[in-house]
Amino acid sequence: MLIDSTTGKKESFASVKERSTRAAIHMSKLGINPEDVILFCSRNTLNSIIPVLASLYLGAKVASTDPTLSVRDCAHCISLVTPTFIFVEQDSVNLIEDSLLEAKFKANIIVIGESMIYKKFSDLQSASSEEEKFRPILNVDCHDTAFIYFSSGTTGLPKGICLTHFGLLNSVLSM
C-alpha cells in the first residue's frame, strides 16, 4: 500500500500496477521508447510515481527536477538530459515553460493536474484492451541508464548523476 504523506490518501499496489500499465500503453502510443529521457518535475504524490514506473516499463530513462529550482537551474538540467517528454505538476507548468525557453529546447509537456493547453496525465489513465497482454520491455541492458538524478549544485550548476538498471537493482536488494 502506498500512502501520500501530505493528503493521507492510500493506493494499493494492484491499483499502482493497473494505472502504471495504462500509462505505459498510452505513452508507448505517443512514441516513448528506450532511447527517450522522460523528465519529471513534481512533488512526491500518488500520481507522480505512475508515469515514472510507466517510463521504466518502456525502457526509457527517468530524470527528475525539483519544482523549487530556479528557472536557470531547471533550464540547465533540461539542457543536460534533453528530454522528449516532461511530466509536470500543474503548479510547476510556468517553471517548465520558462526553463524550456531559456534552454532554447522543445519537449512535449504532460500535466499532472488540469491544463487547457497541454495533454493531461489523466488522459493516459483510460482503460485499454491491451492491459492484459502488456509486458514491460525486458531486453534493456543492465548497464544502461535507468535514472538520472541531479546534484544540489552547491559548487555551481547541478550535475547529472546516472544510475544504471543494475545499480537500481543493487540498491533495492541491499535494503
Residue pairs with C-beta under 8 A, 6 or more apart in sequence:
1 10
1 11
1 12
1 13
2 10
2 11
2 12
2 13
2 16
2 46
2 49
3 9
3 10
4 10
4 44
4 45
4 46
5 44
6 43
6 45
7 45
9 46
11 46
16 49
16 50
16 53
18 131
19 50
19 125
20 49
20 50
20 51
20 53
20 54
20 57
21 54
21 57
21 131
21 134
22 124
22 125
22 126
22 127
22 128
22 131
23 50
23 51
23 53
23 54
23 121
23 124
23 125
24 53
24 54
24 55
24 57
24 58
24 134
24 136
25 128
25 130
25 131
25 134
26 123
26 124
26 125
26 126
26 128
27 51
27 54
27 55
27 58
27 85
27 124
28 58
30 85
30 108
31 84
32 38
32 55
32 58
32 60
32 84
32 85
33 58
33 59
33 60
34 58
34 59
34 60
34 137
34 140
34 144
35 60
36 58
36 60
36 61
36 83
36 84
36 85
37 60
37 61
37 62
37 63
37 81
37 82
37 83
37 84
37 148
38 51
38 55
38 60
38 61
38 62
38 63
38 83
38 84
38 85
38 86
38 87
39 63
39 64
39 65
39 77
39 78
39 81
39 83
39 85
39 86
39 87
39 107
40 48
40 51
40 52
40 62
40 63
40 64
40 65
40 86
40 87
40 88
41 64
41 65
41 66
41 67
41 74
41 86
41 87
41 88
41 89
41 92
41 95
41 96
42 48
42 64
42 67
42 87
42 88
42 89
42 92
42 112
43 67
43 89
45 89
45 112
47 112
47 121
48 87
48 89
48 112
50 121
51 87
51 110
51 112
51 121
51 124
52 62
52 64
54 124
55 61
55 62
56 62
56 136
56 146
57 134
57 136
57 137
58 136
58 137
59 136
59 137
59 139
59 140
59 144
61 81
61 144
61 145
61 146
61 147
61 148
62 146
62 147
62 148
63 77
63 81
63 83
63 147
63 148
63 149
63 150
63 160
64 147
64 149
64 150
65 74
65 77
65 78
65 150
66 150
67 88
67 89
67 91
67 92
67 95
69 77
69 95
69 158
71 95
71 98
71 99
71 102
72 102
73 153
73 157
73 158
74 95
74 96
74 99
75 98
75 99
75 100
75 102
75 103
76 103
76 157
76 158
77 99
77 150
77 158
77 160
78 86
78 99
78 100
78 103
78 105
78 107
79 103
79 105
80 148
80 150
80 158
80 159
80 160
81 148
81 160
82 105
83 107
84 107
84 108
85 107
85 108
85 109
85 110
86 96
86 100
86 107
86 108
86 109
86 110
87 110
87 111
87 112
87 121
88 95
88 96
88 109
88 110
88 111
88 112
89 111
89 112
89 113
90 111
90 112
90 113
90 114
90 115
91 113
93 109
93 111
93 115
93 118
96 109
97 109
100 106
100 107
108 119
109 118
109 119
110 118
110 119
110 120
110 121
110 124
111 118
111 119
111 120
111 121
112 121
113 120
113 121
114 120
140 165
141 165
142 164
142 165
142 166
142 169
143 164
143 165
143 166
144 164
144 165
145 162
145 163
145 164
146 163
146 164
146 165
146 167
146 168
147 162
147 163
147 168
148 160
148 161
148 162
148 163
149 160
149 161
149 163
150 158
150 159
150 160
150 161
151 158
151 159
151 161
152 158
153 159
163 171
